[in-house]
C-alpha cells in the first residue's frame, strides 16, 4: 500500500473510533436523563396518590366522627 492509502485507512479508523466514543457517550447521557425523568415522574405520581389517599381517609374519619356509618 502506498503511504497515501495508509493515511486514508488510519484516518478512517480514527473517525470510526471517535464516532463510536461519541455515540456511546451520548447514549449514556440520554439513558441517565431518561431514568432521572422517569424517577421524578414516579415520585410525583406517588405523592399525588398519597395526598388523595390521605384526603379520603380524612373524609372517612370526619364521617365516623359525626356518627354517620
C-alpha positions as CSV (number, residue, x, y, z in Angstrom):
1,X,0.0,0.0,0.0
2,X,1.2,3.5,-0.7
3,X,1.7,5.9,2.1
4,X,-1.4,7.9,1.0
5,X,-3.6,4.8,1.3
6,X,-2.2,4.1,4.8
7,X,-3.1,7.7,5.9
8,X,-6.6,7.3,4.5
9,X,-7.2,3.9,6.2
10,X,-5.8,5.2,9.5
11,X,-7.8,8.4,9.3
12,X,-11.0,6.4,8.5
13,X,-10.3,4.2,11.5
14,X,-9.8,7.2,13.8
15,X,-13.1,8.7,12.5
16,X,-15.0,5.5,13.2
17,X,-13.4,5.3,16.7
18,X,-14.3,8.8,17.6
19,X,-17.8,8.4,16.2
20,X,-18.2,5.3,18.4
21,X,-17.0,7.0,21.5
22,X,-19.3,10.0,20.9
23,X,-22.2,7.7,20.3
24,X,-21.6,5.7,23.5
25,X,-21.2,8.9,25.5
26,X,-24.4,10.5,24.1
27,X,-26.3,7.3,24.6
28,X,-25.2,7.0,28.2
29,X,-26.2,10.7,28.9
30,X,-29.6,10.1,27.3
31,X,-30.1,7.0,29.4
32,X,-29.3,8.8,32.6
33,X,-31.6,11.7,31.7
34,X,-34.4,9.3,30.9
35,X,-34.1,7.4,34.2
36,X,-33.9,10.6,36.2
37,X,-37.0,11.9,34.4
38,X,-38.8,8.6,34.9
39,X,-37.9,8.5,38.6
40,X,-39.1,12.1,39.1
41,X,-42.4,11.3,37.4
42,X,-42.9,8.2,39.6
43,X,-42.2,10.2,42.7
44,X,-44.7,12.9,41.6
45,X,-47.3,10.3,40.9
46,X,-46.7,8.6,44.3
47,X,-47.0,11.9,46.1
48,X,-50.3,12.7,44.3
49,X,-51.6,9.2,45.3
50,X,-50.6,9.8,48.9
51,X,-52.4,13.2,49.0
52,X,-55.5,11.6,47.5
53,X,-55.5,8.7,49.9
54,X,-54.9,11.0,52.9
55,X,-57.8,13.2,51.9
56,X,-60.0,10.2,51.5
57,X,-59.0,8.9,55.0
58,X,-59.7,12.4,56.5
59,X,-63.2,12.5,54.9
60,X,-63.9,9.0,56.2
61,X,-62.7,9.9,59.7
62,X,-64.9,13.0,59.7
63,X,-67.9,11.0,58.7
64,X,-67.3,8.5,61.5
65,X,-66.7,11.4,64.0
66,X,-70.2,12.7,63.1
67,X,-71.7,9.4,63.7
68,X,-72.5,8.6,60.0
69,X,-71.6,4.9,59.4
